[in-house]
Amino acid sequence: MGPGCANCPVLKTSLFRSLPRDQIQRLGCVFRPARYRRNQILFFEGGAAQHLFALHSGLVKMVKSLENGKDRITAVLFPGELFGLESLAEAAYPLTAVTLRDCEICAAPRDDFSAFLQTNPEVAMGMVRFLVGELERVRKQVTDMSFKDARMKVATFLLSLISPDTPTSDGNVTLRLPLSRQEISEVLELSPETVSRALSAFRREQLVVARGRHLVIQNRAGLESVAHR
C-alpha cells in the first residue's frame, strides 16, 4: 500500500472496508495515486473510457455538454467517491471530469480492476450493491429536484457539502463553497438570482453567514427543516 492508503476515505466506504489486508494490498497495486492541480481535466466526454478513479482528497465536478454548446455541471464529487465507473461497461465516458481544487486521485486501468473483481467475488457483489445504491441515490436526487422549491433546493445543496471532516465550532459548520453561484444555479437548475435570494433569506433568518465563497451554517437544524419542509 502507498503511504496515504491507511487513511484513504475510499477504503473506508462500505465497498472496501471489510477487505482483509492482503486484498487491500492487491487493490493498491491496481490503483495508482497522482496529484492534480485545480481545473485539470481528468477525462473528456466522449473520450475513450480506460480508467476508473477514486477521489482521495479535493473536489471534482462532472460536466455534461448541452446541444446549445453550453456545459452543465451535473454533480460535485467528494473524497471517498469512485467515478468513471462507466469504463467497466462503456467504450466512452458520458461526462467530463474536472478538478475543483488540488486533488489526490487514484486511477485504475479498467482491465486491471475488472481482473481484481473477477478474483474477488465478494468485492464484485459489493460493487453490484454499490451501483444499485448509486442508482437509487440519483433517482432520489432527481425526485428531490423535481418537487422541491428553490429554498429547499439551495438548503439541500448546502447540507450536501457537509462531510465528516468539515470544521465545526460551537455547533457552527464552516464551509468553503466549491462552486460559484452561477455554477450552483446550474446544478440546481435555478437562476443565479434565485440562488442569491435564497442565500440572502437564509442570512436574514440567521441560518447561515456568507462572505463570498466562505459560508458558516449557524443553525443546521433550521437549514435541515427548510430542506425537508
MINU-475244 format. One record per residue (C-alpha): x, y, z; residue in three letters. Coordinates in Angstrom, 1 decimal. Layout:
// MINU-475244
{xx->X	yy->Y	zz->Z	res->ALA}
...
END
This chain:
// MINU-475244
{xx->0.0	yy->0.0	zz->0.0	res->MET}
{xx->1.1	yy->3.6	zz->-0.6	res->GLY}
{xx->1.8	yy->6.0	zz->2.3	res->PRO}
{xx->-1.7	yy->7.5	zz->2.1	res->GLY}
{xx->-3.7	yy->4.3	zz->1.9	res->CYS}
{xx->-4.1	yy->3.9	zz->5.7	res->ALA}
{xx->-6.4	yy->7.0	zz->5.9	res->ASN}
{xx->-7.9	yy->6.7	zz->2.4	res->CYS}
{xx->-11.6	yy->7.7	zz->2.6	res->PRO}
{xx->-12.3	yy->5.3	zz->-0.4	res->VAL}
{xx->-11.1	yy->2.3	zz->1.6	res->LEU}
{xx->-13.4	yy->3.3	zz->4.5	res->LYS}
{xx->-16.5	yy->3.0	zz->2.3	res->THR}
{xx->-18.9	yy->0.0	zz->2.5	res->SER}
{xx->-17.4	yy->-1.3	zz->-0.7	res->LEU}
{xx->-13.9	yy->-1.9	zz->0.6	res->PHE}
{xx->-13.8	yy->-1.5	zz->4.4	res->ARG}
{xx->-14.3	yy->-5.2	zz->5.0	res->SER}
{xx->-11.4	yy->-6.3	zz->2.8	res->LEU}
{xx->-8.5	yy->-8.1	zz->4.6	res->PRO}
{xx->-5.1	yy->-6.6	zz->4.4	res->ARG}
{xx->-3.8	yy->-8.8	zz->1.6	res->ASP}
{xx->-6.7	yy->-7.8	zz->-0.6	res->GLN}
{xx->-6.2	yy->-4.2	zz->0.2	res->ILE}
{xx->-2.6	yy->-4.6	zz->-0.9	res->GLN}
{xx->-3.7	yy->-6.1	zz->-4.1	res->ARG}
{xx->-6.1	yy->-3.3	zz->-4.7	res->LEU}
{xx->-3.3	yy->-0.9	zz->-4.0	res->GLY}
{xx->-1.4	yy->-2.5	zz->-6.9	res->CYS}
{xx->-4.3	yy->-1.8	zz->-9.2	res->VAL}
{xx->-4.9	yy->1.9	zz->-8.2	res->PHE}
{xx->-2.1	yy->4.3	zz->-8.9	res->ARG}
{xx->-2.0	yy->7.6	zz->-6.9	res->PRO}
{xx->-1.4	yy->11.0	zz->-8.6	res->ALA}
{xx->-1.8	yy->14.7	zz->-7.7	res->ARG}
{xx->-3.8	yy->17.1	zz->-9.8	res->TYR}
{xx->-4.0	yy->20.9	zz->-9.8	res->ARG}
{xx->-7.2	yy->22.8	zz->-9.7	res->ARG}
{xx->-9.1	yy->23.0	zz->-13.1	res->ASN}
{xx->-7.3	yy->19.9	zz->-14.5	res->GLN}
{xx->-9.4	yy->17.7	zz->-16.8	res->ILE}
{xx->-9.3	yy->14.1	zz->-15.8	res->LEU}
{xx->-11.2	yy->12.8	zz->-18.8	res->PHE}
{xx->-13.4	yy->14.2	zz->-21.6	res->PHE}
{xx->-17.0	yy->13.4	zz->-22.5	res->GLU}
{xx->-16.7	yy->11.0	zz->-25.5	res->GLY}
{xx->-13.1	yy->10.1	zz->-24.7	res->GLY}
{xx->-12.0	yy->6.5	zz->-24.5	res->ALA}
{xx->-13.1	yy->5.1	zz->-21.1	res->ALA}
{xx->-9.9	yy->3.3	zz->-20.0	res->GLN}
{xx->-9.7	yy->4.1	zz->-16.3	res->HIS}
{xx->-11.8	yy->4.4	zz->-13.2	res->LEU}
{xx->-10.9	yy->6.8	zz->-10.4	res->PHE}
{xx->-11.0	yy->7.1	zz->-6.6	res->ALA}
{xx->-11.0	yy->10.5	zz->-5.0	res->LEU}
{xx->-8.7	yy->10.6	zz->-2.0	res->HIS}
{xx->-8.8	yy->14.4	zz->-1.4	res->SER}
{xx->-10.1	yy->17.5	zz->-3.0	res->GLY}
{xx->-13.3	yy->18.0	zz->-5.1	res->LEU}
{xx->-14.2	yy->17.1	zz->-8.7	res->VAL}
{xx->-17.1	yy->18.3	zz->-10.8	res->LYS}
{xx->-18.8	yy->16.3	zz->-13.5	res->MET}
{xx->-19.9	yy->18.3	zz->-16.6	res->VAL}
{xx->-22.2	yy->17.5	zz->-19.5	res->LYS}
{xx->-22.1	yy->19.2	zz->-22.8	res->SER}
{xx->-25.5	yy->20.5	zz->-24.0	res->LEU}
{xx->-26.9	yy->20.8	zz->-27.5	res->GLU}
{xx->-26.7	yy->24.6	zz->-27.3	res->ASN}
{xx->-23.0	yy->24.5	zz->-26.9	res->GLY}
{xx->-23.0	yy->25.2	zz->-23.2	res->LYS}
{xx->-21.8	yy->23.0	zz->-20.3	res->ASP}
{xx->-23.8	yy->22.0	zz->-17.3	res->ARG}
{xx->-22.5	yy->20.7	zz->-14.0	res->ILE}
{xx->-24.3	yy->17.5	zz->-13.1	res->THR}
{xx->-22.5	yy->16.6	zz->-9.9	res->ALA}
{xx->-19.9	yy->17.5	zz->-7.4	res->VAL}
{xx->-17.8	yy->14.6	zz->-6.0	res->LEU}
{xx->-16.2	yy->14.5	zz->-2.5	res->PHE}
{xx->-13.4	yy->12.4	zz->-1.0	res->PRO}
{xx->-14.3	yy->8.8	zz->-0.8	res->GLY}
{xx->-16.2	yy->8.7	zz->-4.1	res->GLU}
{xx->-15.5	yy->6.4	zz->-7.1	res->LEU}
{xx->-16.1	yy->7.8	zz->-10.6	res->PHE}
{xx->-15.5	yy->6.9	zz->-14.2	res->GLY}
{xx->-17.2	yy->3.6	zz->-13.5	res->LEU}
{xx->-18.7	yy->3.7	zz->-17.0	res->GLU}
{xx->-15.3	yy->2.4	zz->-18.1	res->SER}
{xx->-16.4	yy->-1.1	zz->-16.8	res->LEU}
{xx->-19.1	yy->-1.3	zz->-19.4	res->ALA}
{xx->-18.9	yy->1.5	zz->-21.9	res->GLU}
{xx->-16.3	yy->2.5	zz->-24.6	res->ALA}
{xx->-16.5	yy->6.2	zz->-23.9	res->ALA}
{xx->-17.1	yy->8.5	zz->-20.9	res->TYR}
{xx->-20.5	yy->10.2	zz->-20.9	res->PRO}
{xx->-19.3	yy->13.2	zz->-18.9	res->LEU}
{xx->-16.2	yy->15.3	zz->-18.4	res->THR}
{xx->-14.5	yy->15.3	zz->-15.0	res->ALA}
{xx->-12.7	yy->18.5	zz->-13.9	res->VAL}
{xx->-10.9	yy->19.1	zz->-10.6	res->THR}
{xx->-12.4	yy->21.9	zz->-8.5	res->LEU}
{xx->-9.4	yy->22.0	zz->-6.0	res->ARG}
{xx->-6.0	yy->20.5	zz->-5.8	res->ASP}
{xx->-6.7	yy->16.8	zz->-5.6	res->CYS}
{xx->-5.2	yy->13.4	zz->-4.8	res->GLU}
{xx->-6.7	yy->10.8	zz->-7.0	res->ILE}
{xx->-6.0	yy->7.2	zz->-7.6	res->CYS}
{xx->-6.6	yy->5.8	zz->-11.1	res->ALA}
{xx->-7.0	yy->2.1	zz->-12.0	res->ALA}
{xx->-6.9	yy->0.7	zz->-15.6	res->PRO}
{xx->-10.2	yy->-0.8	zz->-16.5	res->ARG}
{xx->-8.8	yy->-4.2	zz->-17.3	res->ASP}
{xx->-6.8	yy->-4.4	zz->-14.1	res->ASP}
{xx->-9.8	yy->-3.5	zz->-11.9	res->PHE}
{xx->-12.0	yy->-6.0	zz->-13.8	res->SER}
{xx->-9.5	yy->-8.7	zz->-13.2	res->ALA}
{xx->-9.4	yy->-7.8	zz->-9.5	res->PHE}
{xx->-13.2	yy->-8.1	zz->-9.3	res->LEU}
{xx->-13.1	yy->-11.5	zz->-11.1	res->GLN}
{xx->-10.7	yy->-12.9	zz->-8.4	res->THR}
{xx->-12.6	yy->-11.2	zz->-5.5	res->ASN}
{xx->-16.3	yy->-12.3	zz->-5.8	res->PRO}
{xx->-17.2	yy->-10.6	zz->-2.5	res->GLU}
{xx->-16.0	yy->-7.2	zz->-3.8	res->VAL}
{xx->-17.7	yy->-7.9	zz->-7.1	res->ALA}
{xx->-21.0	yy->-8.4	zz->-5.3	res->MET}
{xx->-20.2	yy->-5.3	zz->-3.2	res->GLY}
{xx->-19.8	yy->-3.4	zz->-6.5	res->MET}
{xx->-23.2	yy->-4.5	zz->-7.6	res->VAL}
{xx->-24.7	yy->-3.3	zz->-4.4	res->ARG}
{xx->-22.8	yy->-0.1	zz->-4.7	res->PHE}
{xx->-24.1	yy->0.6	zz->-8.2	res->LEU}
{xx->-27.6	yy->-0.2	zz->-7.2	res->VAL}
{xx->-27.2	yy->2.3	zz->-4.3	res->GLY}
{xx->-25.9	yy->4.9	zz->-6.8	res->GLU}
{xx->-28.9	yy->4.4	zz->-9.0	res->LEU}
{xx->-31.2	yy->4.9	zz->-6.0	res->GLU}
{xx->-29.3	yy->8.0	zz->-5.0	res->ARG}
{xx->-29.6	yy->9.5	zz->-8.5	res->VAL}
{xx->-33.3	yy->8.6	zz->-8.6	res->ARG}
{xx->-33.8	yy->10.3	zz->-5.2	res->LYS}
{xx->-31.9	yy->13.3	zz->-6.4	res->GLN}
{xx->-34.0	yy->13.7	zz->-9.5	res->VAL}
{xx->-37.2	yy->13.3	zz->-7.4	res->THR}
{xx->-35.9	yy->15.9	zz->-4.9	res->ASP}
{xx->-35.0	yy->18.4	zz->-7.6	res->MET}
{xx->-38.4	yy->17.9	zz->-9.3	res->SER}
{xx->-40.6	yy->18.5	zz->-6.2	res->PHE}
{xx->-38.6	yy->20.9	zz->-4.1	res->LYS}
{xx->-38.9	yy->24.7	zz->-4.4	res->ASP}
{xx->-35.9	yy->27.0	zz->-4.7	res->ALA}
{xx->-35.3	yy->27.4	zz->-0.9	res->ARG}
{xx->-35.4	yy->23.7	zz->-0.4	res->MET}
{xx->-33.0	yy->23.0	zz->-3.2	res->LYS}
{xx->-30.4	yy->25.5	zz->-2.0	res->VAL}
{xx->-30.7	yy->24.3	zz->1.6	res->ALA}
{xx->-30.3	yy->20.7	zz->0.4	res->THR}
{xx->-27.3	yy->21.6	zz->-1.6	res->PHE}
{xx->-25.6	yy->23.4	zz->1.3	res->LEU}
{xx->-26.2	yy->20.4	zz->3.6	res->LEU}
{xx->-24.8	yy->18.0	zz->1.0	res->SER}
{xx->-21.4	yy->19.9	zz->1.3	res->LEU}
{xx->-21.0	yy->18.8	zz->4.9	res->ILE}
{xx->-18.6	yy->15.9	zz->5.3	res->SER}
{xx->-17.4	yy->14.2	zz->8.5	res->PRO}
{xx->-14.1	yy->16.2	zz->8.4	res->ASP}
{xx->-15.9	yy->19.6	zz->7.9	res->THR}
{xx->-14.7	yy->22.1	zz->10.6	res->PRO}
{xx->-17.2	yy->22.8	zz->13.3	res->THR}
{xx->-17.0	yy->25.3	zz->16.2	res->SER}
{xx->-19.7	yy->25.8	zz->18.9	res->ASP}
{xx->-22.2	yy->24.0	zz->16.7	res->GLY}
{xx->-21.4	yy->26.1	zz->13.6	res->ASN}
{xx->-20.3	yy->24.4	zz->10.4	res->VAL}
{xx->-17.7	yy->26.2	zz->8.3	res->THR}
{xx->-17.6	yy->25.6	zz->4.5	res->LEU}
{xx->-15.9	yy->27.0	zz->1.5	res->ARG}
{xx->-18.3	yy->26.8	zz->-1.4	res->LEU}
{xx->-16.6	yy->24.7	zz->-4.2	res->PRO}
{xx->-18.7	yy->26.4	zz->-6.9	res->LEU}
{xx->-19.7	yy->29.9	zz->-7.8	res->SER}
{xx->-23.3	yy->31.0	zz->-7.6	res->ARG}
{xx->-23.6	yy->30.7	zz->-11.3	res->GLN}
{xx->-22.3	yy->27.1	zz->-11.1	res->GLU}
{xx->-24.6	yy->26.3	zz->-8.1	res->ILE}
{xx->-27.5	yy->27.6	zz->-10.2	res->SER}
{xx->-26.6	yy->25.1	zz->-13.0	res->GLU}
{xx->-26.5	yy->22.2	zz->-10.6	res->VAL}
{xx->-29.9	yy->23.1	zz->-9.1	res->LEU}
{xx->-31.5	yy->24.3	zz->-12.4	res->GLU}
{xx->-32.2	yy->27.7	zz->-10.9	res->LEU}
{xx->-31.2	yy->31.2	zz->-12.0	res->SER}
{xx->-28.2	yy->32.8	zz->-10.2	res->PRO}
{xx->-30.6	yy->35.5	zz->-8.9	res->GLU}
{xx->-32.8	yy->32.9	zz->-7.3	res->THR}
{xx->-29.8	yy->31.2	zz->-5.6	res->VAL}
{xx->-28.7	yy->34.7	zz->-4.3	res->SER}
{xx->-32.2	yy->35.5	zz->-3.0	res->ARG}
{xx->-32.3	yy->32.1	zz->-1.2	res->ALA}
{xx->-28.9	yy->32.7	zz->0.5	res->LEU}
{xx->-29.9	yy->36.3	zz->1.4	res->SER}
{xx->-33.1	yy->34.9	zz->3.0	res->ALA}
{xx->-31.0	yy->32.3	zz->5.0	res->PHE}
{xx->-28.8	yy->35.1	zz->6.3	res->ARG}
{xx->-31.8	yy->37.2	zz->7.4	res->ARG}
{xx->-33.2	yy->34.1	zz->9.2	res->GLU}
{xx->-29.8	yy->33.6	zz->10.8	res->GLN}
{xx->-29.4	yy->30.1	zz->9.3	res->LEU}
{xx->-26.1	yy->31.0	zz->7.5	res->VAL}
{xx->-23.5	yy->33.7	zz->7.3	res->VAL}
{xx->-21.9	yy->34.0	zz->3.8	res->ALA}
{xx->-19.0	yy->36.1	zz->2.7	res->ARG}
{xx->-18.0	yy->35.3	zz->-0.9	res->GLY}
{xx->-17.4	yy->31.6	zz->-1.0	res->ARG}
{xx->-16.9	yy->31.3	zz->2.7	res->HIS}
{xx->-20.1	yy->30.2	zz->4.5	res->LEU}
{xx->-20.9	yy->29.3	zz->8.1	res->VAL}
{xx->-24.0	yy->27.3	zz->8.8	res->ILE}
{xx->-25.2	yy->28.8	zz->12.1	res->GLN}
{xx->-28.4	yy->26.8	zz->12.5	res->ASN}
{xx->-28.0	yy->23.3	zz->10.9	res->ARG}
{xx->-31.3	yy->22.0	zz->12.3	res->ALA}
{xx->-33.1	yy->25.1	zz->10.9	res->GLY}
{xx->-31.5	yy->24.5	zz->7.5	res->LEU}
{xx->-32.5	yy->20.9	zz->7.6	res->GLU}
{xx->-36.0	yy->21.9	zz->8.4	res->SER}
{xx->-36.1	yy->24.1	zz->5.3	res->VAL}
{xx->-34.6	yy->21.3	zz->3.1	res->ALA}
{xx->-37.3	yy->18.8	zz->4.1	res->HIS}
{xx->-40.3	yy->21.1	zz->4.6	res->ARG}
END
